[in-house]
Amino acid sequence: MKVTKRWTQRRRGATVLVALATVASVASVGLASTAGAAKAKKLPPLVVGGMFPFTGSKSLLSTWGTHGVAVGVYEVNHNGGVLGHQLKTAYVDDAADSVDALPAFRKLMLSHPTFVVGPFSPTIEAVIKQFQPNNVADFMVGGLTTLDNMRYPYVFRTSSSDSNEAIAMAYYAISHGWKTASLIFDNSDNSQGFVPPLEAAFKALGGTIQQNITLTPGQSSYSSELTQAFAGNPQVIFDSMDTQTAATLFSDGQQLGYMNIPWIGDDLQSAPQGAYAKAFGPTASKELTAALPASPSTADNAYNHFLADYQLVWRTTNIIPTTFNEYDSVVIASLAMTYAKSTNPKIWVKDVVKVSNPPGKVCGTYATCVALIKKGVKINYNGAAGNDDFNKYHNVFSGFQMIGFDSNLNNVIRAIVTPANLATVVAKESK
């Protein structure tokens, strides 16, 4: 009996050991599975906010903004995302109205964006002081001249100022021998911002301004304004206005026979098959030119890479204006986060200039730049729009494409006014 008892105790001990071993084995499998699941778990996406006018008289700008952001998001997401995060978008409508801008901004903040692209010039000043308190970086779009000396650490502008665009318009006209001009601009702050630098540049280059006409938007006729503008038989017209005003003005101009001389407009008028070109009438392919801020970079094949992305996303190579600026904004923000190893704007906003400005290895695509950063190389991103070197006011200084149209109203590049060309005009003005 004693032997049997001892044997039974040993058996029970063995049984307990086997049971413990089994529990340990199951536990280890469970821990391994949990660790694997944690490793495989995806990080939450980062929100790219977009603040554009989807309604109102300048609703075409929303198409420009969303097209550019979409291509930038595609570029980043298809090249590994940002520190393991993918990007996704959230948009709000500011209607290009400063009254609607702040409520739209507050609505956008509910999506917790890491950075915002937009708004455009008509509404940026209504919200420009809101970005830093809400810890969200912003890449505004447009050349509003009142931002030429801005000091907002969370706000950046990848498109050249309207003051530079005005110089490009004047330079292009004088280079074609057009030395007498009339100005036709609506009364918005955005349009009126062109007038002083355009007058100064045109006069510095030997030109004469005959008339400076200010339009009130929404009128049923502009015949009297056109008659005044053309009284001295100007060789060229400079203009800027919203689409509704342009439709009425251009229609009146056709009836009065005023659309047979060169008109040079701002970037709003550069869209292929756009409302401005269609409203201009049958002479658009010959007489309408628009200044578009961009000096496409050849660094790392940046511009062609953007074109390839654009075609993949939108199935066309007819590039809508400003889209390279929004694209560059998304890429720059993503590179700054990668460089800072953080998605917190309080940390990475200080690195925007570090990834965009010299000194550093020039690169022009997201994948190439990220690879250099991971190797510890200081980079200098030159993107689809060209030089993205920010000055102390977080503005860039680019050249301009002078965009014309073919018979189908698709874009043709008539000339490029380089930063060096602009600098020569500035030098003449300072004498």
Sequence and secondary structure as in RCSB ss.txt:
>XXXX:A:sequence
MKVTKRWTQRRRGATVLVALATVASVASVGLASTAGAAKAKKLPPLVVGGMFPFTGSKSLLSTWGTHGVAVGVYE
VNHNGGVLGHQLKTAYVDDAADSVDALPAFRKLMLSHPTFVVGPFSPTIEAVIKQFQPNNVADFMVGGLTTLDNM
RYPYVFRTSSSDSNEAIAMAYYAISHGWKTASLIFDNSDNSQGFVPPLEAAFKALGGTIQQNITLTPGQSSYSSE
LTQAFAGNPQVIFDSMDTQTAATLFSDGQQLGYMNIPWIGDDLQSAPQGAYAKAFGPTASKELTAALPASPSTAD
NAYNHFLADYQLVWRTTNIIPTTFNEYDSVVIASLAMTYAKSTNPKIWVKDVVKVSNPPGKVCGTYATCVALIKK
GVKINYNGAAGNDDFNKYHNVFSGFQMIGFDSNLNNVIRAIVTPANLATVVAKESK
>XXXX:A:secstr
 HHHHHHHHHHHHHHHHHHHHHHHHHHHHHHHHHHHHHHH     EEEEEEE SSSTTTHHHHHHHHHHHHHHHH
HHTTTTBTTB EEEEEEE TT HHHHHHHHHHHHTT  SEEEEEEHHHHHHHTTSTTTTT EEEEES  GGGTT 
  TTEEE S  HHHHHHHHHHHHHHTT  EEEEEEESSHHHHTTHHHHHHHHHHTT EEEEEEEE TT S  HHH
HHHHTTT  SEEEEE  HHHHHHHHHHHHHHT  SS EEE GGGG TT HHHHHH TTHHHHEEEEEE     GG
GHHHHHHHHHHHHHS     TTHHHHHHHHHHHHHHHHHHT   HHHHGGGHHHHHSSSSEEE SHHHHHHHHHT
T  EEEEETTEE    TTS     EEEEEE TTS EEEEEEE HHHHHHHHHHHT 
